[in-house]
């Protein structure tokens, strides 16, 4: 029979052994949602290549039907070079702007489009020409850039119920003021791209008609910019992300989001729009 000193020594030794055994969770502290998010972001940042597939759609009011729904895919290569490409024909509408543009392929027929981006000093820059159609619209569907941006914003992160043994689901809600500022910035970028495209087309017009067209485009642009600023003054934006993380690798597996905006249009009508996205990551290397 062990005496008391020997029993204490045995228990102490057992505690130390259990504490250092790999995978033993008895003495391991559960990671906070913030730590899980940080690990997922750093894990992704360390990858040279990865690919993903996603889809997006715009939903108005409380309708269950989506408008301008389309699918897209992307591939990251050499750590900092990303190509985004739509997979199905469709159109993208800037929320609240009433500006819609159909995608076209190289044959001038309805189809997909693509754009390339490069990360320099933490910022993603489009490699395609400034006047390329929908370059600005497509950039907002870069899930890597979204996660990097989320990291810099005010937010609340919670663990979702229903996570399995292999995955952890995080609910990330952006602070309303940050969500609104981000939405305004994205919409402005999209409108700038649309303006650049039409101004580029105007340069192809010859003679006096060119100056007249450019003046008309500039007038329309200024009206649109003023309208957007008025709309955002009292707009409300609510953005929530759900991030699924692999427990074993700490890498993101899925990123879905819903960004709802309530605003009053030029006719003083109240509108509610929600941009919904869903992305699945794969092929990490």
Protein Blocks (a to p, Z undefined) as FASTA:
>chain_A
ZZfklmmmmmmmmmmmmmmmghiaklpccddfklmmmmmmmmmmmpfbdcddddddddeh
jbfbdehiacdddddeehiaccdddfbdcddddehklpacddddfkopacddddddddee
hiacdfbdfklghklmmmmmmmklmmmmmmmpccdddddehiafkbccddddddfklmmm
mmmmmmmmmmmmmmmmmmmmmmmpgcjllmmmmmmmmmmmmmmmmmmmmmmmmgccdddd
dddddfklopafbdcdddddddddfkopacddddddddddehiZZ
